[in-house]
Amino acid sequence: MNRYPVWKYIIIAITVLLGALYTAPNYFGESPALQVTSGKATVKVGGELTSRVDAVLNQEKLAHEGVSLDGTGSRTSVRVRFSDTDTQFKAKLALERALNPDPSDPAYIVTNNLTPNTPRWMQSIGALPMYLGLDLRGGVHFLMQVDVQAALEKKVLGVQTAVRGALRDKSIRHAGIERKGNTVEVKFRDAETRSAAKALISEQMPDLDLVDGADGSDLLLTLSLKPAALKEAMANGVRQNIATLSKRVNELNVAEPLIQQQGPDRIVVQLPGVQDVARAKAIIGRTATLEVRMVDDSITPGTELQSAVPFNSELFTVGKGVPVILSKDITLTGEYISSATASFDQNHQPAVSIDLNGDGGRKMREATRDRIGKRMAIVLYEQKGKPEVLSVATIQDELGSRFNITGMGNAENSAELALLLRSGALYAPMTVIEERTIGPALGAENIKKGELSMVYGFAAIAVFMIAYYMMFGFFSVLALGVNLLLLIALLSKMQATLTLPGIAAIALALGMAIDANVLINERIREELRGGASPQAAIAAGFDRAFATILDSNVTTLIVGLALLVFGSGAVRGFAVVHCLGILTSMFSAVFVSRGVVNLWYGRKKKLQSVAIGTVWVPGQSSK
């Protein structure tokens, strides 16, 4: 007889129950909500803001269903849930007025959002709804263009600083270094010195083209990037912007944002679920640039406002330790920082420990070797705002790949600065050249159409299978339902993003899953035609069909893995659902289906026939 041991039925029951549990959150829906995030890199979000938001809403008599602090680090935000969109919009206006007295310089960003209605006990065990892509949930789409010319200027400025340092280290005298457009001109008094400088620069900076020239009585050495280095500098600017933008966009707390390069100098940003284009643009556009500069020691401290600013320096009046006059030469930018953590110095005072990459360590050693006892500053640049000096510290020793920034005042300031440094910096500014909003109504329509396609497809398969295979067709449909349940549960547990291609992959998975049951049913029919008893036909049908099912699914899985590895965007989303669908179909079509058949027929010792439709025996004439 065909019987499963009890432990196998327990496994099936537990699997189905877990599948139902992790699928359930997708049916609770979402409620309108507001999300309050920091509008400036130096403004923190914490428990104090939570109390302030709650007080404002109570004062305005706006009903809400709770205020909570979500996320950690740079993703920390205050979230407020509402029962309807009218209250949500009124609350948004009230919070913007209360939190931002100066609308032109907002300290906080208030964004319309949606929050799941999943019960907290489900959330506590990781049972959350699937993320929906831009085409299903709606959201905003930005196409941003990177200012590659600005990236090139920064690269040339770095060349200028590096050349000045290299000549100084080798005691090669020059008559001035000046940047003109995308080139750097170095002046010399005699040909011998120019030749020595040329040999040094050629050795240390192979990416530069060097051309001799003259300017009156001075001899010139014109430096420019080689075409390959120029192209790499522009590509590097785009790559670094994408990496930094990925960190900064996390402040919106968007599920599965899409940030990828399009063409040589453009970046696509898609934020599912975000409907407030202006606010999303404000947060993306305020990505910060960090620079390390040296304090101009020719100015006596305390006389900065009364002194004339030297030619190669500039005055800063916003931030900590201001006013201060800093050199225009950039010692280091945020791109060289690999790690930044809040710590304490040797005097047990709050500090920030900085780890630089190889190039950064070399640059820092060269910059600080001869400046012990002098000061350096870290400057934050934000779009549509004045540069802000975050820290002015005294160089205690030659700095390398690891050093401390002291003078933080308190642990809170050191943690804040460490977070900013870890967040990185934009290599070059960007402009939004295209923006598009996909409304939630369109997303809801896509979801409805996708659901209808799966429901109608499932119903059509169910009708055909039951009509053609009778009771075994019903078993197949039951296994198909378990397959769909497990697939959605896995997608929800993995917090995968479901898009329209993903829905197409689910529909395809249903077709492939039923194909395995067809193979099993037809194999059982063949055994019955060959004269096998019903119990023997059932056992042989499942056993002999398994090899064929395995072969067909493995070959299809290989294709799915290839799409997953080499694809991107929607193709990759399709591949994820496709591969998971193959695995769940193997389990449901073979393991679950056989368990149900054994439960129904396995205990019958004298089984004379099975309801599997008409079994056509060769040579048998029909009347």
N, C-alpha and C positions, 0 to 999 in steps of 0.2 A: 504494500500500500504506500501511497505518497503522503508522507507526513513530515511536517517541520517540527523540530524540537521547540520546546516552550521558549528558550532563550532567543531564538530567531524571531518569534512573534513579539517578544518584548522589545527587541531592537526596532522592529518595524513600527510598533506602537509609539515608542519614545521618539523616533524620527518624525513620524507624522505629527505628534503633539508639538514638538519643537518647531516644525515647519509652520504649523498653524499659529504658534505663539509669535514667531518672528515675522509672519506675514500680516498679522492683525494690525500693527501700527499704520499700515498703509490705508486703512479704512477709517481712521479717526479724523482725517482732514487737518486743516490748518486754520489758525485764527490771525486776524490782522494784528500787527505789533509795530512798535517803534524801537529802533536801536540807536542808542546814543554812544558815539565814539569820540575820541580825542580829535580836535580840529587842528592841533599843533603838536609837533614832535615833543615839545617840552611840557605839554599838559597831560597829566596822568588821569586815568579813570580808576576809581576805587569805591570803597564803601561810602565815603562822604558824598559822592555824586549820586549814589543810589538813594540816600536819604533826601537829598536835595530835589531829585526828580519826583519822588513820592510826595514831598511837601508842595511842590508846584501844582501837581495834578489835584491834590486834595483842596488846595486853595481855590483852584478854578472850578471845583466841583465836577470833575471829569471822572466818571466811573471807569475803573480799570481792574484787571484780574490779577494783579501782582506785579511787583518790580523785582528783578533779579539781576545779579552780577554774573555775567557769563564769560567764559574764556580765561586765558592766562597770558601774561606777558603783553606783547604787542597786540594780541587779539582780544584783550579785555574790553568788554562793553557792558552797558546797562540796557536791559531788554524789558519792555513793558507790553503786556498783552491786553487786548481790548476785545469786546464782544461784537463790535460793528465798525465799519470803515468810517462812518461819520464822526464818531468819537475819536477815532485814530487821527483823522485830519485836524480836528480841533486841538487835540493834545499836541500835535506836531507844532502848530503855530504857537501855542502857549509855551512850550518848552524852548523853542527858538528865541522867543522874546525874553524869557527869564534867564536862559543860560548864556545868551550872547548879547550883552548890552550894546556892543558895537557890531552891527551886521556886516560891515565891510571887513572886519577882522575876527571871524568867529573862533571861539575857543573850543566849541564842541560841534559835532556834526550829528544832526537828528535825521534818521533815514527811515522811510517806510519799509516794512519788512513783513514777513510771515513767519509764524512759529508753530510747530506741530502741536496737536492736541493730545498726543500720546500720554497716557497716565504715567505718573512719575515712577511707579513701581516697575513698569515696563522699561522706562528709560534707564533705571538703575541696573538692569541686567543686560543692557545693550540692545534692547528691542526698539529700533527706530525705523521710521519710514525711509524708503529709498529716496535718494536725491534725484530730482528731476532736472533735465537739461534745459537749455535756453528755449528750445522749440516746444517744450511741454509746459514749463512753469512760467515762461515769460522772463523778461529781464532786460538788460542793456548790453549793447554791443558797441565797442569803440574800435576804431582803426586809428592808430597813433603813429606819427612819423617822427623818427629820431633825427635831431639836428646833427648830422654827421660832420658838418663843418665845425660845429662847436667841439665835437669829439676830436677832430683833427687839430683844432687850436690847442686843446688841452694836451694832446700828445706833443705838439711842437713846443709848448711851454715847458713840458717835462724835459724835452731835449735841451732846451736853453738852460734849465737848472742843472741838468746832468753835466753839460759841457763846462759850465762855470765851476762846478765842483771838481771835475777831473783836472782842469787846468790849474786850479788852486792846489790840489794835492801834489801835483808834480812841479809846482813853483814855476809854471810857464806864464809869463806876464803877457797881458793883452791890453788893448786900448779901449775895450768896451764890447759888450755882447748885446745885440739888439735883435728882437724878433720883427720881421717884416713879412706880413701875410703868412704863408705856410713855410717860410724859410727862416733860418737863424743866421745872422751875419756877425762874424767875429773880426774885430780890427786888430792889426798888429803894426808895430813900428819897423820891423825888419823882416826880411825873407827867411832868415835862419830860424827865428822864433816861430814864424808861421809853419815852416816845414816840420819843426818838432811837434807843434800842436796838431798838425795834420796827421802825422804818424800815430800820435797818441789816440786821437779820435777815431781813426780808421781801425785801430786795434780793439778799442773798447766798444765802439758802436758801429758794427758792420752793416747795420740797416740804413746808414746815411750815405748820400752822395755828397762829395766835397768838390767844390769848384773854386779856383783861385780868381781873384779880381782885385780892383783898386778903387779907392775913393780919395781922390786928391793925393795927398802925401801918405795916406794910410794904405796898408795892404789888407785886403779882405779875404776871408775864407767863408764862403757861403755854404750852409748845410741844409739839405733837404732830404725828406724821406724817400727811399727807393719805392718804385711803383708797388712792389709786393708788400713792403712794410706799410705803405699808405693804405692799401686795400685791407690789410690785416687790422690796422688801427680802426678803420671804420666798422669792420665786422665785429671787432672786439667791443666797441662802444655799444652796438646793438645787443650783443650777448650779455654784457654786464647790466644793461638796462632791464633786460628780461629777468635776470636773476634778482635784481633789487626790487623790481616791480612785483615779483611773486611774493616777496616778503611783505611789502607795504600793503598790497591789496588784501592781505589777511586781516587787516583792521576792519574791513567790511563784514568779516565773519561769513563770507559767502561759501556755500557748499560747492566744492569742485569748480572753482573758477578756471577758465581757459585763458592761458597767456602763451602765445606762440608767435614766432617770426613769420612775416609774410613779405617776401621780396627782400631786397638788400637792406632797406632802411625803415621798414614798417613793422609794427607789432599789433596783433589782434588781441583784444581783451574782452572776454565775455563773462558777465556776472549774472548767473541765473537767480531769479527771485527778486532782484533789485529793480524797483520801478522808478526811483527818484534819480533821474539822469544827472541833474545838476549837482546833487550831493555826491553821487558816485564819482563824477568828474572832479569835484573839489578834492576828494580824498586821494584819488589817483594822481592828480596834478600837483599835490603838495609834497611829493616825494623829495626828500632832503638830500643835499650834497654836503659831505663833511670834508674839511681841509685842515691840515696841520701847517701852521705858519710860524715863523720866528718873529719875536718882538724886536722892533727897531731899537737897538741899544744906543743910538745916537741921540735919542730923546730922553731927557731927564724925567723919571716917573713923577707924575703929579702935574706936569706942565704940558700935557698932550694938547689940551684945548687952546693953549696960548702959543704953542710952537708951530712953526711952518712945517707942513708935511713934506718929507723928502720925496724926490722924484719917483723912486722905486718902492714907495710905501703908501699906505692908506690908513685913514682914521676909522675906527669902529667905536660906536657909541651905544650899542645895544648888547645886553648880556651881563655876564659876571666879569669883574675885574676891568670894567671900562670906565673912562675912555682909555683906549690903548691904540698905539700905532704899530701896524704889522707890515712886514715885508710883503710885496706882491708875489714874490717867488714862493710857489707852493712846495713845501717840503714833502708832504705825503697826502694822499687822498684815501677815502674809505675803502677803495677797491683792494688795498694791500692788507687790510685787517682781516685776519682769519678767525680771531676769537677775542672777546672782551668780556671780562667778568668782574663783578664788584668784589673788592677785597679790602685788606688793611695794610698800611705800610709798616715800617719798622717801629714807628712810634704809636702803633695801634690806632692810627687815624684812618678814616674812610678813604679808599683809593680805588682806582680802576686798573686791573691788570690787562695789558694789551699783548696779544700775540700777533706778529706780522708774518707774512709769507717770506720766501727767500729774497725776492726783489725788495720788498718793503724793509726787511732788516738791513740790507745793504744801504739803501737810501737813508735810513735813519742813522746808521753809524757814520756815514759820510757827513750828514747834516749836523750832528751833535758832537763830533769828535773835538772840535775846537771851540765849542760854545758852552762848556761846563760853567755853571754859575749864572748863566743867562736864562732868559725866559722864552717859552714857546706857548702858542695858543692853539686851541681847537675851535674852529668856526663852523657854524651850521648855516647853510643857505637853504631857504625855502621859497618856493614860487610865490610871487606877489607879496613878499615880505622883506624886511631889512635883514642883512646878515646878523647872526646872533653869536656872540662869543660865549661858548659853553664853559671854557676853562682856560685860565692862564697859570702855568706852572713853571717852576724853576728847574732847570736841568741839573740834576745832582751828579750825574756820571754819564760817560758815553753810553748811549742807548743803542740796543741792537734789536734782535727779533722779539725780545720780551722786555717790557719795562712797565713801570707804574706811573699813573697820572695822579698826583696828590693835590691837596688843597680843595677837596670836594665839600668840606663843611660838615656833612652828615652822611649817614649810610644811604638815605633816600636819594640824595643827589648822585652818589656813586652808582647806585643801581640804575638810575635813570640814564646816566651817560653811557654805561655799559650796554644798555638796551639799544640806544641810538647807534652806537658804534657797531653792534652786531647786525643791525638792520641794513647796514651797507649804505651806499650812496649811488645816486644816478650818475653815470659817466657823462651823459650829455642830456640836455633838455629835450622835451618832446612836446608836440602839439597834436591835438585831436583834429583829424581831417575828416572823420566820418563818425557819426553817432546814430544809433538806431535803437528804438525801444520796441520790444515785442510784448504786447499787453497780455495779462493773465487770461483774458477772454479767448485769445487765439490759442494759447497754450491749453486751456480747458477743452477747446474744440478738438485739438489734436489728440488729447488724452481720450476724449469720448470716441473719436473715430478709431483710435487704436484698440480701445476696449471692445468696441463693436466688432472689429475685425477678428479679434481673438474669440469672442463669444460665438459669433456666427461660424467661425472655423471649427471651434470645439464642438458646437452643436451638430454641424454637418458630419464631422468625423464620428460622433457618438451615434447618430442615426444610422450611418452606413455600417459601422462595426456591429451594432446590435442586430440590425436586419440581416447581415450576412453571416455573422458568427454566433448569433443568439446569445447564450449564457456566457460563452467565452468572449464574445464581443463586449458584454457588460463588464467582465473582468478587465478587459483591455482599457475600457473607458475609465474605470476606477483607477487603474494604474496611471493612466494619462493625467487624471486629476491630481494624483499624488505628485507626479512629476512637475506639474505646473506650480503646485504649492511649495515644493522644495526649491524650485528655481527662484521664485519670488522671495522666499525666506533667505536664501543665500545672498541674493542681490541686496536685500535689506540689511542683513548682518554685515556684509562687506562695505556697506554704505557706498555702493556703486552708483554712478549717475546714469539714469535711464533716459534715453533719447528716442526719437522716432526710429532710427536704425536699430536701437535695442529692442523696441517693440516688434520690428520685423524679424529680429533674431529669435524672439520668443515664439512667434508664429511658426518660424522654420523649425524650432526645436520640437514643437508639438507634432509636426509632420514626420520628423525623424523618429520621434519616440514611438509613434503608432506603427511606424514601419517595422520596428523590432517585434511588436506584438503580432503583426501580420505574419512575419517569418515563423514565429513560434506556433501560431494557430495552423498555418499551412503545413508545418512539419508534423504536428499531431494528426492532421488529416491524412497525411501520407502514411503514417504508421498504422492508422486505422484501415486504410485501403490495403495495406500489406497483410492484414489479418491479425495484427496485434490486439491484445485485450485493451480496454479503455485505460486501465491503470498503467499498463506498460507503455501505451501510446503517449500518455501524458508525460511520464518520466523521460522517455526517449525524445519526445518532441522538444522539451526544455533543454535537455543535455546536448542534443545534436545541433540545435539552432544557436546555441551560445557562441560557438566558434565563428559562425557567419556574422552574428551580431557584433562580436568583438572586432573582427576584421574591418567591417564597414565603419564602425565608430572610430577606430584608431586612425584610419586613413583620413576621415573627416576631421578628427581632432588635430592632426598634423597641419591641415590647411588652416584651421582656426588659430593654431599657435603661430603660424607664419604671419597671418594677418595681425595678430597681437604684437609680435616682435617688430615687424617692419611697417605696420600701419600707424596712423595718427588720427586724432580727432574722432570723427564719427565712425571711421573704419575700425579703430581700436575699440570703441564702445560696442560695436556690433560683435567683434571678436570675443570680448569678455563674456557677453551673454551667450554667444554661440558655444564656447567651450564649456561653460557651466551647464548649459542645456544638454550637452552630450553626456556629461558625467551623471546628471540626475536621471536622464532617460535610461542609462545602463542600469542604475539601481532600481528604478521603478518598473521597467519592462521585464527584467529578469527576476529580481529578488522579491519585489512586492507582488508582482503578478503571479508568480508561482506560489507565494504564500497564500494568496486568496484562493487560488485553484485548489491547493492542498486542503485548505480549511473547508471548502465546499464539497469536494469529491473524495478527499483522501481517507476519510473515516468509513467510507462505504466498502465493506469487504467484497460483496458480490455486485460490483458495478457492471451493469449490462450495456449501458450506452451513456454518451455525453452529449449535451446540447451545444454542438459546434457547427451547426448548419448542415447542409446536405453534403454527404461524403460520396463522391462519385468513384465507384469502383470500376476499373478498366474491364471491358467486356460485358458489363452489366447493362442490359437494355432497360430503357425507361418505358413505362406504360402510361 
